[in-house]
Amino acid sequence: MSRKHAFQFLDLPRTMPQRIPVELRTSGDWGELYGKFGKEDAQFQAGRCLDCGNPYCSWKCPVHNAIPQWLQLVQENRIHEAATLCHSTNPLPEVCGRVCPQDRLCEGSCTLEEFGAVTIGAVEKYIVDTALATGWRPDLSAVEATGRRVAVIGAGPAGLACADKLAHAGVQAVVYDRYEQIGGLLQFGIPSFKLDKAVISRRRNVLEGMGVQFRLGVEIGRDISVDQLLAEYDAVFIGTGAYRYTDGGLLGQDLKGVLPALPFLVQNSRIVGGSDAHGRPIAGWEDQIALPDLEGKRVVVLGGGDTGMDCVRSAVRLGAAKVTCAYRRDEANMPGSAREVANAREEGVRFLFNRQPLSIEAGADDEVIGVMVVETQLGEPDAQGRRNAVPIDGSESLLEADVVIIAFGFSPSTPAWLAAHGVEAGQNGRIVAGGAGRLPFQTAHPRLFAGGDAVRGADLVVTAVAEGRDAAASIVQLVTA
């Protein structure tokens, strides 16, 4: 399909794939919210692209996807070529097409944003799903094996991206992870209504077809030492993510009915989607909790990031009678995706902005009865440029709740076994990598590299993918020199 005329974007409005009706979502449907474009819809939406001379969409994308180019290939129905181009910049495009906050990245920077941005994420998902379903696979036929081997610690997005790019460079990648399935929080932390777990299983098959090997259920420092890895491999990449709970220090956070976000999401994921596409059970998580029955309960989620949105939308599907998200700043300063906020609102979630929690209140038998909050107003910017939430004296009130979920974010925790190898721990548990005299992502130990959330702190899936990809380039430079 070719473009009809220069103003086709006005004749063809922005559309998204069909969604699961809200009445099904609120009655417990955990399927992916958005369906898939067919060929015609994908071509129409791709045809809205202006192919502007300065593609802001590509610049805003952390992996700098060649978005206008693969949109053109979709119009021409050259889907396998489009998939190859997608993979040239992004080793996990079908994942990012589903979970990226496109409204804050590529689509938010689209020249047509005022008229309705091109539905870049949905077209990306169409490209890769269609190509894989019709037999496309990464072509490594021209890749010459280097004889080099690299261990990758962590099978999350950074580790998988690193392994992909190592394979493309002829370097054998062997990925270690302490759990029995790949994906990290893609598998265990992101609800299936955003990312069907069969997508992760399919990506594992693709990577194994490229020669990537997985050693799952193996914990570094317990089952095998870093010294053993350094003896066996030419280099090691560390992509251990960010799993340490951010403790808000609230009085009453140990009460019955108060849950940290990540164990809540993980345990619910294991119950709702307890097996992968091959029927294999999704294996354990050390932070298992007794998931409370939310049917008919009042649930309050503290925190306004994407994890908070995952929690409120999960609570809706678990039958909560009333779900409230309390956030200490206003909506404009909320870190969560605007699209996810809109979906949550449609599903009945109530948002209370400019509310800062002070304590969690107890009733009989030490069970939670609510959250004491204080109203706030925005003050001067903090060190990161975000305006501080300043409490308003005398504005305290009780937000009633039967269950409280704390979603204040996560931080990395530098593994203890790295200290013996001179690897530094930076602010808030982050591994120090890169800098003067080092390759990008290289730690103080010349053969240990690190990237993703373990280095930068909790961030987007796509930023972890970008860092795993780019760390692989540094590793290849070292081991093939």
Buried (B, 14 or more C-beta within 10 A) or exposed (E): BEBEEEEBBEEBEBBBBEBBEBEEBBEEBBEBBBBBBEEEBBBBBBBBBBEEEEBBBBEBBBBBBBBBBBBBBBBEEBBBBBBBBBBBBBBBBBBBBBBBBBBBBBBBBBBBBEEBBBBBBBBBBBBBBBBBEEEBBBEBEEBEEBEBBBBBBBBBBBBBBBBBBBBBBBBBBBBBBBBBBBBBBBBBBBBBBBBBBBBBBBBBEBBEEBBBBBBBBBEBEEEBEBEEBBEEBBBBBBBBBBBBBBEBEBEBBEBBBBBBBBBBBBBBBBEBBEEBBEEEEBBBBEEEBEBBEBEEBBBBBBBBBBBBBBBBBBBBBBBBEBBBBBBBBBEEBBBBBBBBBEBBEBBBBEBBBBBBBBBBBBEEEEEBBBBBBBBBBBEEEEEEEEBEBBBEEEBBEEBBBBBBBBBBBBBBBBBEBBEEBEBBBEEBBBBBBBEEEBBBBBBBBEBBBBBBBBBBBBBBBBBBBBBBBBBBBBBBEBBEE
